[in-house]
Amino acid sequence: MVLAALSPVLSALPMSGEGDGHFPPEPQDFWQPLFAIPGTGFYFTRSMAAIAISAILLSWWLVRTTRNVSVVPSRGQHYTELVYNFIRNDIAKDSIGAKDFLRFVPLLFALFVFILLNNLFGIIPPIQMPTMSRVAYPIALTAIVYVVYHWVGIKKHHGIVNYIKWMIPPGLPAWLLPLVVPLELMTFFINRPLTLALRLFGNMFAGHMLLVVFIVGGWELFTSDSIGLKFVALPAWLMAVVMTLFEALIQFLQAYVFVLLAASYFSDAVSGEH
Amino acid sequence: MYHFTVASSVPMAGEADQVPILPYLPELIFGLIVFGLFFWVVKTKVVPNLEAAYQARAEAIEGGIAKAEEAQAQAQAALENYNAQLAEARSEANKIREEARSEGAQIVADLRSQAQAEASRITESAKRQIEAERQQAVVQLRQEVGTLSTTLASKIVGESLDSDVRQSGIVDRFLAELEAGNVRPEKVGAEPGQDA
């Protein structure tokens, strides 16, 4: 509703003119190169730095808290175990079943903490940009999940032919097959990876846009010449605080959903049932 | 931070202008490498330790439960044993009390019958003694009364009643009359010897 209240004044704002006017935010704003990689013509971007930092931080924390594990845990081990047991028991074991889940736990746990921290980067200063709002990273993680569940499925069904046969629901009348077969194959080979990657990307991208609208928009209002607009900056920033809390929830939720879906795909692949 | 990067100032404007849902290839590759390294750390250095802790804890808990169950079973056995002993002791005490009671009653009855026998024996012997003494007294009295009365009578009538046969006949007759109530003491005189 604040947005609605703002819309009449938005048009009054100077939006063109200055080169670094970042309101309203545009998709191009997510392109943030830091320096050129010599000899390649490529750039090292800010999100690459963020993802490297996330991996280093997580590795440091996890190794430090689990190097000397004990039955009675230290505080750090306790927190790590809290997350680990959540992934291990509530996601992996419940989705995949007690027989096969253990071999997927390292991947699911790594995915969860990795996505969660990179998402939370969206509200952690001074990074304040969710790494997953750059579509390359959700695609990279989805590719790993994709390869793993197909690999597991092919091994489970002794070959790719049997695996694809298993994808088609049994007992269908022959005239339905031309309709169902493409749909089923699309589900396994296109829809699942596409939705898995785009869901994470889209949520982070949109969430970041939303925060930028309220924070930078508030700044634009505050620095405008009109005294009236300066006052409107206050509700905008208030909304930014609310949205930041909301984003924290979304960021956790998306990490959870990604891992939950990955677990259900693995479960499908190892279960042998349709 | 936001003002740090300006798309238009970057030479590779083509990358900035592309659709946001198309991946920037270096980021894709870099992401794969970084996640791969991180995954390796998690798989080799973190999860084995956590699993070990998990198993150790599960075993500790299971062991603790088993131990607690054992202790409980022991306590239960001890309680049953104790209860059995208690019941045994109680019944034994009851038995002893019962025995003591019956024994006491027996003793009382015995004592009572003994005392009764003793009492009747004493009474009997006392009666017999009294009877004997009375008999003796009667015999002695009879002799003395005879002697006295004959002496007295001879003094009164002046007649000597030496003859034992007569004497005894008179006395016996007198006594018989006396016992029958035919002779009144006042008629004979106020002599004290006549009362017997």
HADDOCK unambig.tbl for C-alpha pairs under 7 A between the chains (distance, minus, plus):
assign (segid A and resid 20 and name CA) (segid B and resid 3 and name CA) 6.76 0.50 0.50
assign (segid A and resid 20 and name CA) (segid B and resid 6 and name CA) 6.64 0.50 0.50
assign (segid A and resid 27 and name CA) (segid B and resid 20 and name CA) 6.28 0.50 0.50
assign (segid A and resid 28 and name CA) (segid B and resid 7 and name CA) 6.74 0.50 0.50
assign (segid A and resid 28 and name CA) (segid B and resid 16 and name CA) 5.40 0.50 0.50
assign (segid A and resid 28 and name CA) (segid B and resid 17 and name CA) 6.22 0.50 0.50
assign (segid A and resid 29 and name CA) (segid B and resid 7 and name CA) 6.87 0.50 0.50
assign (segid A and resid 31 and name CA) (segid B and resid 7 and name CA) 6.65 0.50 0.50
assign (segid A and resid 31 and name CA) (segid B and resid 16 and name CA) 5.51 0.50 0.50
assign (segid A and resid 32 and name CA) (segid B and resid 5 and name CA) 5.45 0.50 0.50
assign (segid A and resid 42 and name CA) (segid B and resid 26 and name CA) 6.95 0.50 0.50
assign (segid A and resid 48 and name CA) (segid B and resid 27 and name CA) 6.31 0.50 0.50
assign (segid A and resid 48 and name CA) (segid B and resid 30 and name CA) 6.96 0.50 0.50
assign (segid A and resid 52 and name CA) (segid B and resid 34 and name CA) 6.36 0.50 0.50
assign (segid A and resid 55 and name CA) (segid B and resid 34 and name CA) 6.74 0.50 0.50
assign (segid A and resid 55 and name CA) (segid B and resid 38 and name CA) 5.80 0.50 0.50
assign (segid A and resid 59 and name CA) (segid B and resid 38 and name CA) 6.60 0.50 0.50
assign (segid A and resid 59 and name CA) (segid B and resid 41 and name CA) 6.63 0.50 0.50
assign (segid A and resid 62 and name CA) (segid B and resid 46 and name CA) 6.30 0.50 0.50
assign (segid A and resid 63 and name CA) (segid B and resid 45 and name CA) 6.53 0.50 0.50
assign (segid A and resid 63 and name CA) (segid B and resid 46 and name CA) 5.92 0.50 0.50
assign (segid A and resid 66 and name CA) (segid B and resid 46 and name CA) 6.07 0.50 0.50
assign (segid A and resid 66 and name CA) (segid B and resid 49 and name CA) 6.06 0.50 0.50
assign (segid A and resid 66 and name CA) (segid B and resid 50 and name CA) 6.54 0.50 0.50
assign (segid A and resid 69 and name CA) (segid B and resid 49 and name CA) 6.50 0.50 0.50
assign (segid A and resid 69 and name CA) (segid B and resid 53 and name CA) 6.02 0.50 0.50
assign (segid A and resid 70 and name CA) (segid B and resid 53 and name CA) 6.10 0.50 0.50
assign (segid A and resid 71 and name CA) (segid B and resid 53 and name CA) 5.92 0.50 0.50
assign (segid A and resid 71 and name CA) (segid B and resid 56 and name CA) 6.40 0.50 0.50
assign (segid A and resid 71 and name CA) (segid B and resid 57 and name CA) 5.39 0.50 0.50
assign (segid A and resid 106 and name CA) (segid B and resid 42 and name CA) 6.44 0.50 0.50
assign (segid A and resid 106 and name CA) (segid B and resid 43 and name CA) 5.39 0.50 0.50
assign (segid A and resid 106 and name CA) (segid B and resid 47 and name CA) 6.20 0.50 0.50
assign (segid A and resid 107 and name CA) (segid B and resid 39 and name CA) 6.73 0.50 0.50
assign (segid A and resid 110 and name CA) (segid B and resid 39 and name CA) 5.79 0.50 0.50
assign (segid A and resid 110 and name CA) (segid B and resid 42 and name CA) 6.36 0.50 0.50
assign (segid A and resid 135 and name CA) (segid B and resid 21 and name CA) 5.70 0.50 0.50
assign (segid A and resid 135 and name CA) (segid B and resid 22 and name CA) 6.73 0.50 0.50
assign (segid A and resid 135 and name CA) (segid B and resid 23 and name CA) 5.43 0.50 0.50
assign (segid A and resid 136 and name CA) (segid B and resid 23 and name CA) 4.29 0.50 0.50
assign (segid A and resid 136 and name CA) (segid B and resid 24 and name CA) 6.05 0.50 0.50
assign (segid A and resid 136 and name CA) (segid B and resid 27 and name CA) 5.82 0.50 0.50
assign (segid A and resid 136 and name CA) (segid B and resid 28 and name CA) 4.61 0.50 0.50
assign (segid A and resid 137 and name CA) (segid B and resid 27 and name CA) 6.99 0.50 0.50
assign (segid A and resid 137 and name CA) (segid B and resid 28 and name CA) 5.85 0.50 0.50
assign (segid A and resid 137 and name CA) (segid B and resid 31 and name CA) 5.62 0.50 0.50
assign (segid A and resid 140 and name CA) (segid B and resid 28 and name CA) 5.76 0.50 0.50
assign (segid A and resid 140 and name CA) (segid B and resid 31 and name CA) 6.34 0.50 0.50
assign (segid A and resid 140 and name CA) (segid B and resid 32 and name CA) 5.60 0.50 0.50
